[in-house]
Amino acid sequence: DQQIPRLSNSEIQRAVQERVAGIMALVIPYRKDDVVYGTALIESGQLFMLIDDSLTALEYLVKVDALSDKEMRARALFARGVVYRNVGNESSLLKVFLDVLEMFGEQSSWGMRAIAQAIAVSEQGDNVHQKAAALYGLADQHPQWRMLVGSTQLRIVELYDDAGEQIKALQALDRFQVSPPPSDSLVTQAYRRKAEILSASERYEEAAGVYAILVGRTGEDQALLRRNEDLLVLQLVRQAMKDRNVGEVRIAA
């Protein structure tokens, strides 16, 4: 069998440099076309990322900031995020995603991606309490981004619930409901999570109350409406059975 010759590191670096030089030469006539020029800069930066040349990668990616095309700038910011993550620069990494929020707003697809990444970057710590504290810090530092705050608080709820700390999860939900974000989907997620936690904690009557709220928020989705109504009835049945069992224990005593 023939062996494929392996390139040395210096040969790989030289190949990348030549490739980038070729790309940038090709786009000289299109220097004023943001999409063509921006794509060339981003691809050049990504090529240098492949050989772990982070500084040179950033030199190309930062140049995209000067372009007027917001899509190109967002693509470059996310590419810079990969570089910052690779070198462990957490503060610059978070700033990338906050810059995307400033550029596109929270309701855009870019904004929603940036929110998810900002939460993931900020979720630092060795245990659920440290992670929750870090996420509360993110939310408290950026109150102007209500979708970011709401999404962050729901992630805190999820962390506590998954760790078996339902009381803290419910407290986090109460904090969420004081200032809900401008998103029906997030508010619905919060109510559904609260109902599930209450039901799992055998607080069926309270869970039924939350499901009643969900029934009122369902809208025109008939399948979802029936599901919420069924879950409401289920909580009432469970509460009745719980009350009967308690009564039987008291009689036996």
Accessible surface in RSA format (square Angstrom, percent):
REM  Atomic radii and reference values for relative SASA: ProtOr
REM  Chains: A
REM  Algorithm: Lee & Richards
REM  Probe-radius: 1.40
REM  Slices: 20
REM RES _ NUM      All-atoms   Total-Side   Main-Chain    Non-polar    All polar
REM                ABS   REL    ABS   REL    ABS   REL    ABS   REL    ABS   REL
RES ASP A   1   192.79 135.0 116.34 115.8  76.45 180.8  43.90 103.3 148.89 148.5
RES GLN A   2   182.95 102.3 151.53 110.7  31.42  74.8  59.39 126.4 123.56  93.7
RES GLN A   3   168.85  94.4 142.26 104.0  26.59  63.3  49.06 104.4 119.79  90.8
RES ILE A   4   152.57  86.8 137.25 102.2  15.32  36.9 138.83 100.0  13.74  37.3
RES PRO A   5   115.18  83.9  94.34  86.0  20.84  75.8 105.52  87.1   9.67  60.1
RES ARG A   6   228.21  95.8 194.46  99.1  33.74  80.3  75.02 102.5 153.18  92.8
RES LEU A   7   107.07  59.6  87.13  62.3  19.94  50.1  87.42  61.4  19.65  52.9
RES SER A   8    55.55  46.9  43.15  57.6  12.40  28.6  51.20 109.0   4.34   6.1
RES ASN A   9   116.90  80.6 110.93 107.2   5.97  14.4  23.68  57.0  93.22  90.1
RES SER A  10    65.41  55.3  58.82  78.5   6.59  15.2  42.35  90.2  23.06  32.3
RES GLU A  11    67.22  38.6  63.08  47.7   4.14   9.9  12.42  24.0  54.80  44.7
RES ILE A  12    66.84  38.0  66.47  49.5   0.37   0.9  66.84  48.1   0.00   0.0
RES GLN A  13    82.51  46.1  82.51  60.3   0.00   0.0   9.47  20.2  73.04  55.4
RES ARG A  14   122.30  51.3 121.33  61.9   0.96   2.3  45.85  62.7  76.45  46.3
RES ALA A  15    49.00  45.1  40.05  61.8   8.95  20.4  43.98  61.9   5.02  13.3
RES VAL A  16    15.47  10.2  13.97  12.6   1.50   3.6  15.44  13.4   0.03   0.1
RES GLN A  17    97.50  54.5  91.74  67.0   5.76  13.7  25.08  53.4  72.43  54.9
RES GLU A  18   112.14  64.4  99.86  75.5  12.28  29.2  44.38  85.8  67.75  55.3
RES ARG A  19   145.55  61.1 139.28  71.0   6.27  14.9  39.95  54.6 105.61  64.0
RES VAL A  20     2.89   1.9   2.89   2.6   0.00   0.0   2.89   2.5   0.00   0.0
RES ALA A  21    62.02  57.0  49.37  76.2  12.65  28.8  57.37  80.8   4.65  12.3
RES GLY A  22    33.54  41.4   0.00   N/A  33.54  41.4  32.27  88.6   1.27   2.8
RES ILE A  23    17.13   9.7  16.59  12.4   0.53   1.3  16.78  12.1   0.35   0.9
RES MET A  24    38.23  19.8  35.61  23.6   2.62   6.2  35.94  30.6   2.29   3.0
RES ALA A  25    58.62  53.9  45.89  70.8  12.73  28.9  47.76  67.3  10.86  28.8
RES LEU A  26   131.28  73.1 121.12  86.6  10.16  25.5 125.35  88.0   5.93  15.9
RES VAL A  27    14.47   9.5  14.47  13.1   0.00   0.0  14.47  12.6   0.00   0.0
RES ILE A  28   121.48  69.1 113.35  84.4   8.14  19.6 114.93  82.8   6.55  17.8
RES PRO A  29   105.06  76.6  64.01  58.3  41.05 149.2  75.24  62.1  29.82 185.3
RES TYR A  30   118.20  55.2 114.24  65.0   3.95  10.3  70.59  53.0  47.61  58.7
RES ARG A  31   127.86  53.7 125.27  63.9   2.59   6.2  45.82  62.6  82.04  49.7
RES LYS A  32   201.74  98.4 171.03 104.9  30.71  73.1 119.99 108.0  81.75  87.1
RES ASP A  33    62.55  43.8  53.93  53.7   8.62  20.4  18.99  44.7  43.56  43.4
RES ASP A  34    30.96  21.7  26.84  26.7   4.12   9.7  11.17  26.3  19.78  19.7
RES VAL A  35    78.98  52.0  78.87  71.4   0.12   0.3  78.87  68.5   0.12   0.3
RES VAL A  36    54.44  35.8  48.90  44.3   5.54  13.3  52.76  45.8   1.67   4.5
RES TYR A  37    22.12  10.3  22.12  12.6   0.00   0.0   7.07   5.3  15.05  18.6
RES GLY A  38     0.00   0.0   0.00   N/A   0.00   0.0   0.00   0.0   0.00   0.0
RES THR A  39    36.05  25.6  36.05  36.5   0.00   0.0  31.34  42.1   4.71   7.1
RES ALA A  40     3.80   3.5   1.63   2.5   2.17   4.9   3.58   5.0   0.22   0.6
RES LEU A  41     0.09   0.1   0.09   0.1   0.00   0.0   0.09   0.1   0.00   0.0
RES ILE A  42     1.54   0.9   1.54   1.1   0.00   0.0   1.54   1.1   0.00   0.0
RES GLU A  43    77.28  44.4  75.63  57.2   1.65   3.9  18.43  35.7  58.84  48.0
RES SER A  44     0.00   0.0   0.00   0.0   0.00   0.0   0.00   0.0   0.00   0.0
RES GLY A  45     0.00   0.0   0.00   N/A   0.00   0.0   0.00   0.0   0.00   0.0
RES GLN A  46    78.74  44.0  77.46  56.6   1.28   3.1  20.83  44.3  57.91  43.9
RES LEU A  47    39.54  22.0  39.32  28.1   0.22   0.6  39.37  27.7   0.17   0.5
RES PHE A  48    10.27   5.1  10.27   6.4   0.00   0.0  10.27   6.2   0.00   0.0
RES MET A  49    35.47  18.4  24.06  15.9  11.40  27.1  25.59  21.8   9.87  13.1
RES LEU A  50   139.70  77.8 109.32  78.2  30.37  76.4 113.36  79.6  26.34  70.9
RES ILE A  51    33.43  19.0  12.59   9.4  20.83  50.2  19.28  13.9  14.15  38.4
RES ASP A  52   126.69  88.7 101.27 100.8  25.42  60.1  31.03  73.0  95.66  95.4
RES ASP A  53    47.27  33.1  41.68  41.5   5.60  13.2  14.26  33.6  33.02  32.9
RES SER A  54    26.49  22.4  23.39  31.2   3.10   7.1  10.78  23.0  15.71  22.0
RES LEU A  55   139.85  77.9 137.32  98.2   2.53   6.4 137.32  96.4   2.53   6.8
RES THR A  56    31.18  22.2  31.18  31.6   0.00   0.0  12.93  17.4  18.25  27.6
RES ALA A  57     0.00   0.0   0.00   0.0   0.00   0.0   0.00   0.0   0.00   0.0
RES LEU A  58    30.49  17.0  30.41  21.8   0.08   0.2  30.49  21.4   0.00   0.0
RES GLU A  59   107.14  61.5  97.24  73.6   9.90  23.6  39.60  76.6  67.54  55.1
RES TYR A  60    40.37  18.8  40.37  23.0   0.00   0.0   9.10   6.8  31.26  38.5
RES LEU A  61     0.00   0.0   0.00   0.0   0.00   0.0   0.00   0.0   0.00   0.0
RES VAL A  62    68.22  44.9  66.01  59.8   2.21   5.3  66.01  57.4   2.21   6.0
RES LYS A  63   106.06  51.7  96.51  59.2   9.55  22.7  60.80  54.7  45.26  48.2
RES VAL A  64     0.00   0.0   0.00   0.0   0.00   0.0   0.00   0.0   0.00   0.0
RES ASP A  65    66.52  46.6  49.79  49.6  16.73  39.6  26.92  63.4  39.60  39.5
RES ALA A  66    95.33  87.7  54.13  83.5  41.20  93.7  66.05  93.0  29.28  77.6
RES LEU A  67    15.99   8.9  10.63   7.6   5.36  13.5  12.58   8.8   3.42   9.2
RES SER A  68    93.35  78.9  71.69  95.7  21.66  49.9  53.27 113.4  40.08  56.1
RES ASP A  69    41.15  28.8  32.50  32.4   8.65  20.5  11.82  27.8  29.33  29.3
RES LYS A  70    94.53  46.1  89.90  55.2   4.63  11.0  49.24  44.3  45.29  48.2
RES GLU A  71    87.93  50.5  87.67  66.3   0.26   0.6  44.37  85.8  43.55  35.6
RES MET A  72    11.82   6.1  11.82   7.8   0.00   0.0  11.82  10.0   0.00   0.0
RES ARG A  73    62.34  26.2  62.34  31.8   0.00   0.0   1.17   1.6  61.17  37.1
RES ALA A  74     0.00   0.0   0.00   0.0   0.00   0.0   0.00   0.0   0.00   0.0
RES ARG A  75    87.05  36.5  80.90  41.2   6.14  14.6  31.02  42.4  56.03  34.0
RES ALA A  76     0.00   0.0   0.00   0.0   0.00   0.0   0.00   0.0   0.00   0.0
RES LEU A  77     5.51   3.1   5.51   3.9   0.00   0.0   5.51   3.9   0.00   0.0
RES PHE A  78    28.24  14.1  24.34  15.1   3.90  10.1  24.67  15.0   3.57  10.2
RES ALA A  79     7.79   7.2   1.85   2.9   5.95  13.5   6.98   9.8   0.81   2.2
RES ARG A  80    29.10  12.2  29.10  14.8   0.00   0.0   0.00   0.0  29.10  17.6
RES GLY A  81     0.57   0.7   0.00   N/A   0.57   0.7   0.57   1.6   0.00   0.0
RES VAL A  82    60.99  40.1  60.76  55.0   0.23   0.6  60.76  52.8   0.23   0.6
RES VAL A  83     1.17   0.8   0.59   0.5   0.58   1.4   1.17   1.0   0.00   0.0
RES TYR A  84    25.28  11.8  25.22  14.3   0.06   0.1   8.76   6.6  16.52  20.4
RES ARG A  85   106.77  44.8  94.16  48.0  12.61  30.0  53.28  72.8  53.49  32.4
RES ASN A  86   104.44  72.0  66.75  64.5  37.69  90.8  23.01  55.4  81.43  78.7
RES VAL A  87    83.68  55.1  47.35  42.9  36.33  87.5  56.07  48.7  27.62  74.9
RES GLY A  88    49.39  60.9   0.00   N/A  49.39  60.9  25.40  69.7  23.99  53.7
RES ASN A  89    56.11  38.7  48.69  47.1   7.42  17.9  14.10  33.9  42.01  40.6
RES GLU A  90    79.92  45.9  75.59  57.2   4.33  10.3  48.14  93.1  31.78  25.9
RES SER A  91    88.71  75.0  71.62  95.6  17.10  39.4  56.70 120.7  32.01  44.8
RES SER A  92    32.26  27.3  28.24  37.7   4.01   9.2   6.83  14.6  25.42  35.6
RES LEU A  93     1.99   1.1   1.99   1.4   0.00   0.0   1.99   1.4   0.00   0.0
RES LEU A  94    35.08  19.5  35.08  25.1   0.00   0.0  35.08  24.6   0.00   0.0
RES LYS A  95   122.96  60.0 122.25  75.0   0.71   1.7  94.34  84.9  28.62  30.5
RES VAL A  96     2.66   1.7   2.35   2.1   0.31   0.7   2.57   2.2   0.08   0.2
RES PHE A  97     3.34   1.7   3.34   2.1   0.00   0.0   3.34   2.0   0.00   0.0
RES LEU A  98    26.53  14.8  26.50  19.0   0.04   0.1  26.53  18.6   0.00   0.0
RES ASP A  99    40.44  28.3  38.03  37.9   2.40   5.7  10.89  25.6  29.54  29.5
RES VAL A 100     0.00   0.0   0.00   0.0   0.00   0.0   0.00   0.0   0.00   0.0
RES LEU A 101     0.10   0.1   0.00   0.0   0.10   0.3   0.00   0.0   0.10   0.3
RES GLU A 102   120.24  69.0  93.63  70.8  26.61  63.4  33.61  65.0  86.63  70.7
RES MET A 103    33.23  17.2  15.31  10.1  17.92  42.7  24.04  20.4   9.19  12.2
RES PHE A 104    41.68  20.9  18.39  11.4  23.29  60.6  22.74  13.8  18.94  54.2
RES GLY A 105    24.66  30.4   0.00   N/A  24.66  30.4  23.09  63.4   1.57   3.5
RES GLU A 106    20.20  11.6  15.58  11.8   4.63  11.0   3.98   7.7  16.22  13.2
RES GLN A 107   115.22  64.4  95.51  69.8  19.72  47.0  59.48 126.6  55.74  42.3
RES SER A 108    33.58  28.4  21.30  28.4  12.27  28.3  32.00  68.1   1.58   2.2
RES SER A 109    76.18  64.4  68.60  91.6   7.58  17.5  43.26  92.1  32.92  46.1
RES TRP A 110    28.94  11.6  28.74  13.9   0.20   0.5  23.67  12.6   5.27   8.5
RES GLY A 111     0.00   0.0   0.00   N/A   0.00   0.0   0.00   0.0   0.00   0.0
RES MET A 112   101.78  52.7  94.60  62.6   7.18  17.1  60.95  51.8  40.83  54.1
RES ARG A 113   123.01  51.6 117.97  60.1   5.04  12.0  51.18  70.0  71.83  43.5
RES ALA A 114     0.00   0.0   0.00   0.0   0.00   0.0   0.00   0.0   0.00   0.0
RES ILE A 115     8.49   4.8   8.49   6.3   0.00   0.0   8.49   6.1   0.00   0.0
RES ALA A 116    59.17  54.4  47.91  73.9  11.26  25.6  53.50  75.3   5.67  15.0
RES GLN A 117    62.50  35.0  62.48  45.7   0.03   0.1   3.16   6.7  59.34  45.0
RES ALA A 118     0.00   0.0   0.00   0.0   0.00   0.0   0.00   0.0   0.00   0.0
RES ILE A 119    16.83   9.6  16.83  12.5   0.00   0.0  16.83  12.1   0.00   0.0
RES ALA A 120    61.09  56.2  41.58  64.2  19.51  44.4  48.04  67.6  13.05  34.6
RES VAL A 121    11.96   7.9   5.68   5.1   6.28  15.1  10.48   9.1   1.48   4.0
RES SER A 122    15.46  13.1   6.69   8.9   8.77  20.2  12.76  27.2   2.70   3.8
RES GLU A 123    34.67  19.9  22.10  16.7  12.57  29.9   4.35   8.4  30.32  24.8
RES GLN A 124    95.19  53.2  90.74  66.3   4.45  10.6  40.15  85.5  55.04  41.7
RES GLY A 125    33.80  41.7   0.00   N/A  33.80  41.7  13.98  38.4  19.82  44.4
RES ASP A 126   137.65  96.4 102.02 101.5  35.62  84.2  30.74  72.3 106.91 106.6
RES ASN A 127    67.30  46.4  59.52  57.5   7.78  18.7  33.64  81.0  33.67  32.5
RES VAL A 128    24.93  16.4  18.19  16.5   6.75  16.3  19.57  17.0   5.36  14.5
RES HIS A 129    81.75  44.7  76.86  53.4   4.89  12.5  55.42  57.1  26.33  30.6
RES GLN A 130    86.07  48.1  78.82  57.6   7.26  17.3  34.15  72.7  51.92  39.4
RES LYS A 131    60.97  29.7  60.97  37.4   0.00   0.0  11.25  10.1  49.72  53.0
RES ALA A 132     1.02   0.9   1.02   1.6   0.00   0.0   1.02   1.4   0.00   0.0
RES ALA A 133    64.46  59.3  49.87  77.0  14.58  33.2  54.92  77.3   9.53  25.2
RES ALA A 134    35.57  32.7  17.99  27.8  17.58  40.0  29.84  42.0   5.73  15.2
RES LEU A 135     0.00   0.0   0.00   0.0   0.00   0.0   0.00   0.0   0.00   0.0
RES TYR A 136    44.41  20.7  44.41  25.3   0.00   0.0  35.14  26.4   9.27  11.4
RES GLY A 137    21.36  26.3   0.00   N/A  21.36  26.3  21.03  57.7   0.34   0.8
RES LEU A 138     5.85   3.3   1.73   1.2   4.12  10.4   4.23   3.0   1.62   4.4
RES ALA A 139     3.93   3.6   1.59   2.5   2.35   5.3   1.73   2.4   2.20   5.8
RES ASP A 140    86.43  60.5  63.37  63.1  23.06  54.5  30.81  72.5  55.62  55.5
RES GLN A 141   126.07  70.5  99.52  72.7  26.55  63.2  39.87  84.9  86.20  65.4
RES HIS A 142    28.89  15.8  28.89  20.1   0.00   0.0  22.21  22.9   6.69   7.8
RES PRO A 143    88.97  64.8  76.64  69.9  12.33  44.8  78.08  64.5  10.89  67.7
RES GLN A 144   109.71  61.3  78.50  57.4  31.21  74.3  60.26 128.3  49.45  37.5
RES TRP A 145    35.71  14.3  35.71  17.3   0.00   0.0  33.12  17.7   2.59   4.2
RES ARG A 146   110.92  46.6 108.99  55.6   1.94   4.6  44.83  61.3  66.09  40.1
RES MET A 147    15.88   8.2  15.88  10.5   0.00   0.0  15.88  13.5   0.00   0.0
RES LEU A 148     0.00   0.0   0.00   0.0   0.00   0.0   0.00   0.0   0.00   0.0
RES VAL A 149    24.25  16.0  24.25  22.0   0.00   0.0  24.25  21.1   0.00   0.0
RES GLY A 150     0.97   1.2   0.00   N/A   0.97   1.2   0.80   2.2   0.16   0.4
RES SER A 151    22.52  19.0  17.27  23.0   5.25  12.1  11.13  23.7  11.38  15.9
RES THR A 152     0.00   0.0   0.00   0.0   0.00   0.0   0.00   0.0   0.00   0.0
RES GLN A 153    12.69   7.1  12.69   9.3   0.00   0.0   0.49   1.0  12.20   9.3
RES LEU A 154    22.71  12.6  17.78  12.7   4.93  12.4  17.95  12.6   4.75  12.8
RES ARG A 155    67.42  28.3  64.06  32.7   3.36   8.0  20.76  28.4  46.67  28.3
RES ILE A 156     0.05   0.0   0.05   0.0   0.00   0.0   0.05   0.0   0.00   0.0
RES VAL A 157     0.21   0.1   0.21   0.2   0.00   0.0   0.21   0.2   0.00   0.0
RES GLU A 158    62.78  36.0  62.78  47.5   0.00   0.0   5.74  11.1  57.04  46.6
RES LEU A 159    19.90  11.1  17.53  12.5   2.37   6.0  17.69  12.4   2.21   6.0
RES TYR A 160    17.27   8.1  17.27   9.8   0.00   0.0   3.37   2.5  13.91  17.1
RES ASP A 161    32.47  22.7  25.43  25.3   7.04  16.6   1.09   2.6  31.38  31.3
RES ASP A 162   106.33  74.5  68.05  67.7  38.28  90.5  33.17  78.1  73.16  73.0
RES ALA A 163    55.12  50.7  17.88  27.6  37.24  84.7  30.68  43.2  24.44  64.7
RES GLY A 164    49.60  61.2   0.00   N/A  49.60  61.2  26.03  71.4  23.57  52.8
RES GLU A 165    52.57  30.2  46.25  35.0   6.32  15.0  27.44  53.1  25.13  20.5
RES GLN A 166    51.14  28.6  48.87  35.7   2.27   5.4  14.75  31.4  36.39  27.6
RES ILE A 167   124.47  70.8 122.62  91.3   1.85   4.5 123.14  88.7   1.33   3.6
RES LYS A 168    83.29  40.6  81.42  50.0   1.87   4.4  34.86  31.4  48.43  51.6
RES ALA A 169     0.00   0.0   0.00   0.0   0.00   0.0   0.00   0.0   0.00   0.0
RES LEU A 170    15.30   8.5  15.30  10.9   0.00   0.0  15.30  10.7   0.00   0.0
RES GLN A 171   103.83  58.1  96.37  70.4   7.47  17.8  38.46  81.9  65.37  49.6
RES ALA A 172     1.70   1.6   0.37   0.6   1.33   3.0   0.87   1.2   0.83   2.2
RES LEU A 173     0.00   0.0   0.00   0.0   0.00   0.0   0.00   0.0   0.00   0.0
RES ASP A 174    71.84  50.3  68.45  68.1   3.38   8.0  28.28  66.6  43.55  43.4
RES ARG A 175    99.55  41.8  90.54  46.2   9.01  21.5  38.00  51.9  61.55  37.3
RES PHE A 176     0.70   0.4   0.64   0.4   0.06   0.2   0.68   0.4   0.02   0.1
RES GLN A 177    51.98  29.1  33.70  24.6  18.28  43.5  24.44  52.0  27.54  20.9
RES VAL A 178   128.51  84.6  97.56  88.3  30.96  74.6 104.87  91.1  23.65  64.1
RES SER A 179    70.67  59.7  60.15  80.3  10.52  24.2  37.69  80.3  32.98  46.2
RES PRO A 180    51.46  37.5  51.28  46.7   0.18   0.7  51.28  42.3   0.18   1.1
RES PRO A 181     6.58   4.8   0.34   0.3   6.24  22.7   0.48   0.4   6.10  37.9
RES PRO A 182    70.74  51.6  42.15  38.4  28.60 103.9  56.74  46.8  14.00  87.0
RES SER A 183    15.18  12.8   6.57   8.8   8.60  19.8   7.79  16.6   7.39  10.4
RES ASP A 184   111.23  77.9 103.80 103.3   7.43  17.6  29.40  69.2  81.83  81.6
RES SER A 185    70.54  59.6  58.66  78.3  11.88  27.4  49.10 104.6  21.44  30.0
RES LEU A 186    16.12   9.0  16.12  11.5   0.00   0.0  16.12  11.3   0.00   0.0
RES VAL A 187    19.85  13.1  19.85  18.0   0.00   0.0  19.85  17.2   0.00   0.0
RES THR A 188    34.00  24.2  34.00  34.5   0.00   0.0  26.14  35.1   7.86  11.9
RES GLN A 189    95.76  53.5  88.48  64.7   7.28  17.3  37.84  80.5  57.92  43.9
RES ALA A 190     0.48   0.4   0.48   0.7   0.00   0.0   0.48   0.7   0.00   0.0
RES TYR A 191    41.14  19.2  41.14  23.4   0.00   0.0   5.16   3.9  35.98  44.4
RES ARG A 192    47.37  19.9  47.37  24.1   0.00   0.0  35.34  48.3  12.03   7.3
RES ARG A 193    62.76  26.4  61.59  31.4   1.17   2.8  17.93  24.5  44.83  27.2
RES LYS A 194    40.38  19.7  40.38  24.8   0.00   0.0  12.97  11.7  27.41  29.2
RES ALA A 195     0.00   0.0   0.00   0.0   0.00   0.0   0.00   0.0   0.00   0.0
RES GLU A 196    80.78  46.4  73.82  55.8   6.96  16.6  32.46  62.8  48.32  39.5
RES ILE A 197     2.61   1.5   0.55   0.4   2.07   5.0   2.61   1.9   0.00   0.0
RES LEU A 198     3.65   2.0   3.65   2.6   0.00   0.0   3.65   2.6   0.00   0.0
RES SER A 199    13.31  11.2   9.61  12.8   3.70   8.5   6.16  13.1   7.16  10.0
RES ALA A 200    85.19  78.3  45.81  70.7  39.37  89.6  58.83  82.8  26.36  69.8
RES SER A 201    45.08  38.1  18.44  24.6  26.64  61.4  23.40  49.8  21.68  30.4
RES GLU A 202    91.56  52.6  91.39  69.1   0.17   0.4  18.14  35.1  73.42  59.9
RES ARG A 203    91.99  38.6  84.99  43.3   7.00  16.7  36.36  49.7  55.62  33.7
RES TYR A 204    29.60  13.8  29.60  16.8   0.00   0.0   5.23   3.9  24.38  30.0
RES GLU A 205   118.19  67.9 113.12  85.6   5.07  12.1  35.99  69.6  82.20  67.1
RES GLU A 206    84.99  48.8  74.66  56.5  10.32  24.6  43.82  84.8  41.16  33.6
RES ALA A 207     0.00   0.0   0.00   0.0   0.00   0.0   0.00   0.0   0.00   0.0
RES ALA A 208     4.53   4.2   4.20   6.5   0.33   0.7   4.43   6.2   0.10   0.3
RES GLY A 209    37.68  46.5   0.00   N/A  37.68  46.5  34.34  94.2   3.34   7.5
RES VAL A 210    12.08   7.9  11.91  10.8   0.17   0.4  11.91  10.3   0.17   0.5
RES TYR A 211     7.53   3.5   7.53   4.3   0.00   0.0   0.00   0.0   7.53   9.3
RES ALA A 212    48.48  44.6  37.59  58.0  10.89  24.8  38.78  54.6   9.70  25.7
RES ILE A 213    77.59  44.2  69.68  51.9   7.91  19.1  76.60  55.2   1.00   2.7
RES LEU A 214     1.60   0.9   0.82   0.6   0.78   2.0   0.82   0.6   0.78   2.1
RES VAL A 215    37.30  24.5  30.50  27.6   6.80  16.4  30.50  26.5   6.80  18.4
RES GLY A 216    69.83  86.1   0.00   N/A  69.83  86.1  36.32  99.7  33.50  75.0
RES ARG A 217    90.40  38.0  58.84  30.0  31.56  75.1  26.06  35.6  64.34  39.0
RES THR A 218    19.79  14.1   0.30   0.3  19.50  46.5   5.37   7.2  14.43  21.8
RES GLY A 219    57.21  70.6   0.00   N/A  57.21  70.6  37.96 104.2  19.25  43.1
RES GLU A 220   164.43  94.4 144.16 109.1  20.27  48.3  59.82 115.7 104.60  85.4
RES ASP A 221    73.99  51.8  62.20  61.9  11.79  27.9  26.64  62.7  47.35  47.2
RES GLN A 222    99.83  55.8  96.62  70.6   3.21   7.6  47.18 100.4  52.66  39.9
RES ALA A 223    63.47  58.4  54.43  84.0   9.04  20.6  55.81  78.6   7.66  20.3
RES LEU A 224    59.31  33.0  55.66  39.8   3.65   9.2  58.68  41.2   0.63   1.7
RES LEU A 225    37.37  20.8  37.37  26.7   0.00   0.0  37.37  26.2   0.00   0.0
RES ARG A 226   136.80  57.4 136.27  69.5   0.52   1.2  59.11  80.8  77.69  47.1
RES ARG A 227   131.39  55.2 126.21  64.3   5.18  12.3  40.92  55.9  90.47  54.8
RES ASN A 228     1.62   1.1   1.62   1.6   0.00   0.0   0.00   0.0   1.62   1.6
RES GLU A 229    70.03  40.2  69.74  52.8   0.29   0.7  21.29  41.2  48.74  39.8
RES ASP A 230    96.37  67.5  89.88  89.5   6.49  15.3  27.51  64.8  68.86  68.7
RES LEU A 231    31.58  17.6  31.42  22.5   0.17   0.4  31.58  22.2   0.00   0.0
RES LEU A 232    39.38  21.9  39.38  28.2   0.00   0.0  39.38  27.7   0.00   0.0
RES VAL A 233    84.81  55.8  84.81  76.8   0.00   0.0  84.81  73.7   0.00   0.0
RES LEU A 234    68.58  38.2  65.95  47.2   2.63   6.6  68.36  48.0   0.22   0.6
RES GLN A 235     2.22   1.2   2.22   1.6   0.00   0.0   0.00   0.0   2.22   1.7
RES LEU A 236    91.63  51.0  85.95  61.5   5.67  14.3  86.51  60.8   5.11  13.8
RES VAL A 237    72.47  47.7  69.73  63.1   2.74   6.6  72.43  62.9   0.04   0.1
RES ARG A 238    91.37  38.4  88.54  45.1   2.83   6.7  17.35  23.7  74.01  44.9
RES GLN A 239    34.28  19.2  34.28  25.1   0.00   0.0  12.33  26.2  21.96  16.7
RES ALA A 240    59.74  54.9  49.03  75.7  10.71  24.4  54.92  77.3   4.83  12.8
RES MET A 241    97.43  50.5  95.95  63.5   1.48   3.5  78.67  66.9  18.76  24.9
RES LYS A 242    74.88  36.5  70.48  43.2   4.40  10.5  44.93  40.4  29.95  31.9
RES ASP A 243    80.18  56.2  70.49  70.2   9.69  22.9  29.56  69.6  50.62  50.5
RES ARG A 244   145.14  60.9 134.46  68.5  10.68  25.4  61.08  83.5  84.06  50.9
RES ASN A 245    71.08  49.0  70.01  67.7   1.07   2.6  23.11  55.6  47.97  46.4
RES VAL A 246    61.02  40.2  58.97  53.4   2.06   5.0  60.94  53.0   0.08   0.2
RES GLY A 247    25.44  31.4   0.00   N/A  25.44  31.4  25.07  68.8   0.38   0.8
RES GLU A 248    94.76  54.4  88.75  67.1   6.01  14.3  38.22  73.9  56.54  46.2
RES VAL A 249   104.29  68.6 100.68  91.2   3.60   8.7 103.44  89.9   0.85   2.3
RES ARG A 250   181.23  76.1 164.10  83.6  17.14  40.8  56.87  77.7 124.36  75.4
RES ILE A 251   152.50  86.8 125.03  93.1  27.48  66.2 132.52  95.4  19.98  54.2
RES ALA A 252    91.80  84.4  49.97  77.1  41.83  95.2  61.32  86.3  30.48  80.8
RES ALA A 253   116.68 107.3  47.10  72.7  69.59 158.3  71.92 101.3  44.76 118.6
END  Absolute sums over single chains surface
CHAIN  1 A    14561.5      12253.8       2307.7       8034.7       6526.8
END  Absolute sums over all chains
TOTAL         14561.5      12253.8       2307.7       8034.7       6526.8
